Amino acid sequence: MNAAAESADLKARIDRALDELRPFLRSDGGDIKVLAVREDLVVEVELQGACAHCAQAAMTMRAGVEEAVRRVVPEVERVVAVNMPSSALG
């Protein structure tokens, strides 16, 4: 499998993992979108809707998103939200 096909497969597997979480995120008025899978296997996501402004975003990322992705795609090193609200960081 070439690098582009491997990347597409990895992104599809990540999206399937996130599909498990989307109903919960959407019930709170939010969503999540995969923006990129970097060569170092860090997944960049964008929190959308209410999730983009939620003070609980850091917990959602750690206990929900990253855990779900790494369970399905164990080779992923980290999942980071590129638009994490500053109120969620500390």
Summary of the structure (lengths in Angstrom):
residues: 90
radius of gyration: 12.8
end to end distance: 42.0
largest distance: 42.0
contacts: 255
relative contact order: 0.19
helix: 51%
strand: 22%
